[in-house]
Amino acid sequence: MSHPTARRPVHRVVPAVAALLLGTLVLPQQRDAAPVPAARAADAALLDCAIRTAPGRPVTMTPAVTSDARTVGVRATMRLTDCRASTRAGRHVRTGTAHIDGRVRADCSSVTPLGGKATVTWRDVSGHRVGTSTIRAVRRTLHSSNVSDGLLNGKVTSGLMSGAKVRGSITPTSRISRCTESGLRSLSGAGRIALYR
């Protein structure tokens, strides 16, 4: 699929905020693919949760994402809530906290994860820890202005629900049009994420 070379308005490339967070998926190097929303995997989901950036702790990008493609370090703390399980593996999980550390190749209209890991700590309805999961990210180019799109799609490589695939999507809740103006150094967002076989 070809894309025009002219700069596209940021609002046209915002919709998914989800591929950098979570794992090495089974389709490395796939180009021009968008994340599959968590809702599409709901029928086979082991676990489905709401996800958002932690209050006062947006996704940070160093250096800033601009109109020129560059390698960017990405860090984030994400809160997972309202988790619903369809199998015994996640039946006690109600919430989680994901700590994310990754690298991407990004500009204001596309992002390619270069490597990254998320460690998720899962808790039950009483707030007691019930396990952890390590998730690694898939390397594929996404046409989105939101670098988080690269870190929310991957595979659980160890811990609770090991082997599960991860798909998620986040919509920005902070202003991202500044990417083409002065560069984007942080963003906040909310959406859903699912783990499935």
C-alpha positions, 0 to 999 in steps of 0.5 A, a space after each residue: 500500500 502506498 502513502 502520500 509523501 506530503 505530511 498528513 494532519 496529526 488528527 488523521 493518524 491518531 486512532 491507535 495508541 498501542 503497540 510499544 508496550 508488551 511483547 514479541 509477537 508471532 509476526 515480526 517485520 510485518 509492515 503497514 499493519 495496525 494493532 487489532 483492537 482488544 475487542 476483536 479478540 474478546 471471544 478468545 480472550 483469557 483476560 480483558 482489561 481497561 488500560 490508561 496511563 497512571 495519573 501524573 505519569 504520562 508516557 515519556 519519550 527521549 528525545 522528543 518525537 518530531 517530523 524527522 524519524 529517529 530512535 526514541 526511548 519510551 517509558 511508561 507506567 500503565 494502570 489496568 483495571 476492570 479486568 475480566 477473565 474467561 479462564 482459570 488462568 486469570 480468574 483472580 485478576 482484577 487490576 494490574 500495573 505495567 512498567 514499560 521500557 522500550 525503544 522505537 523508531 518514530 516520527 509524527 506519523 509512524 512508529 516501529 518498535 525496536 525492542 521493549 519489555 513490560 512487566 505487569 504486576 497483577 492483583 486481586 479484588 482485595 489488592 493482593 498480588 497474584 502474579 506477574 507477567 513479562 511481555 515483549 513487543 512485536 517489531 512492525 511499522 504502524 502508521 500512527 502518531 502515538 508511540 504507545 501503539 508499538 508497545 501494546 502488542 506482543 506476547 507474554 514470555 514468562 509468568 502468569 498466562 505465559 504464551 498468551 498474545 497481547 493486543 491493545 489500543 489506547 486513544 490519546 487524552 493529551 494534546 499531540 498536535 505539538 508533535 509537528 510543532 515543537 516535538 512530542 515528549 509525553 502523552 497520556 491515554 486510555 483504552 483496552 487491552 486483551 490477553 488471548 491464546 
